């Protein structure tokens, strides 16, 4: 009788762990998909900065606040208009935010 109780308990714990795992995977899957959809929307709705050889393509949003830099490059206010002449942008090269410019040290003349 004791063996059956242990088996039943282990079965319940197994089911709980499977349900929790599915929930966690679903949560992170949803976050990844929603971030990708948001990035696609930003790429379609904004001017983009692109360096094809480094596989960098990023939307450029107005402003340099943390909200903009977490998902895109930012345009410094007071510099030239985006896409017209000279203008300044900034972005992160870290593992904390969007990792947009992590490979920028590999840039070459002509890129």
C-alpha positions as CSV (number, residue, x, y, z in Angstrom):
1,X,0.0,0.0,0.0
2,X,2.8,2.4,0.8
3,X,4.4,1.8,-2.6
4,X,1.2,2.8,-4.4
5,X,1.0,6.1,-2.4
6,X,4.6,6.9,-3.4
7,X,3.8,6.1,-7.1
8,X,0.7,8.3,-7.0
9,X,2.6,11.2,-5.4
10,X,5.4,10.9,-7.9
11,X,2.8,10.8,-10.8
12,X,1.2,14.0,-9.4
13,X,4.5,15.7,-9.0
14,X,5.5,14.7,-12.6
15,X,2.2,16.1,-13.9
16,X,2.7,19.4,-12.0
17,X,6.2,19.7,-13.3
18,X,5.1,19.1,-16.9
19,X,2.3,21.7,-16.6
20,X,4.7,24.3,-15.1
21,X,7.3,23.6,-17.8
22,X,4.7,24.1,-20.5
23,X,3.6,27.4,-18.9
24,X,7.2,28.7,-18.7
25,X,8.0,27.7,-22.3
26,X,4.7,29.3,-23.5
27,X,5.5,32.5,-21.6
28,X,9.0,32.9,-23.1
29,X,7.8,31.8,-26.5
30,X,5.1,34.5,-26.4
31,X,7.6,37.1,-25.3
32,X,10.0,36.2,-28.2
33,X,7.2,36.2,-30.8
34,X,5.7,39.5,-29.6
35,X,9.1,41.2,-29.6
36,X,9.8,39.9,-33.1
37,X,6.4,41.2,-34.3
38,X,7.0,44.6,-32.6
39,X,10.5,44.8,-34.3
40,X,8.9,44.1,-37.7
41,X,6.3,46.8,-37.1
42,X,9.1,49.3,-36.2
43,X,11.1,48.3,-39.3
44,X,8.1,48.9,-41.5
45,X,7.0,52.2,-39.9
46,X,10.4,54.0,-39.4
47,X,13.6,54.8,-41.2
48,X,16.1,52.0,-40.9
49,X,19.9,51.9,-40.4
50,X,21.5,49.0,-42.2
51,X,24.9,47.4,-42.6
52,X,24.3,44.3,-44.7
53,X,27.8,42.7,-44.2
54,X,27.4,42.8,-40.4
55,X,23.7,41.7,-40.7
56,X,22.6,44.9,-38.9
57,X,19.2,46.3,-39.8
58,X,17.6,48.4,-37.1
59,X,14.8,51.0,-37.0
60,X,15.8,54.5,-35.9
61,X,13.4,56.1,-33.5
62,X,13.4,59.8,-32.5
63,X,15.1,60.3,-29.1
64,X,17.9,58.6,-27.1
65,X,16.0,57.5,-24.0
66,X,16.1,54.0,-22.6
67,X,12.7,53.2,-24.1
68,X,14.0,53.8,-27.6
69,X,17.4,52.2,-27.1
70,X,16.0,49.0,-25.7
71,X,14.4,48.2,-29.1
72,X,16.1,50.3,-31.7
73,X,18.7,52.9,-32.5
74,X,17.9,56.5,-31.4
75,X,18.2,59.7,-33.3
76,X,19.9,62.6,-31.4
77,X,17.5,65.5,-31.3
78,X,19.0,68.7,-32.7
79,X,21.0,66.9,-35.4
80,X,20.0,66.7,-39.0
81,X,16.7,65.2,-40.1
82,X,16.6,61.4,-40.4
83,X,17.5,60.2,-43.9
84,X,18.5,63.7,-45.1
85,X,22.1,64.8,-45.0
86,X,24.2,64.2,-41.8
87,X,22.5,63.1,-38.6
88,X,23.6,61.3,-35.4
89,X,22.2,58.0,-34.1
90,X,23.1,55.9,-31.1
91,X,22.5,52.3,-29.9
92,X,23.7,49.7,-27.6
93,X,26.4,47.0,-28.0
94,X,25.6,45.0,-24.9
95,X,23.9,41.9,-23.9
96,X,21.4,43.8,-21.7
97,X,19.4,45.5,-24.4
98,X,18.9,44.9,-28.1
99,X,22.5,44.0,-28.9
100,X,22.2,46.0,-32.1
101,X,25.8,47.1,-32.5
102,X,27.7,44.2,-31.0
103,X,29.6,43.5,-34.2
104,X,30.4,47.1,-35.0
105,X,34.1,46.6,-34.2
106,X,34.2,44.5,-37.4
107,X,33.1,47.3,-39.6
108,X,35.3,48.1,-42.6
109,X,35.6,51.0,-45.0
110,X,32.7,50.8,-47.5
111,X,30.3,49.0,-45.2
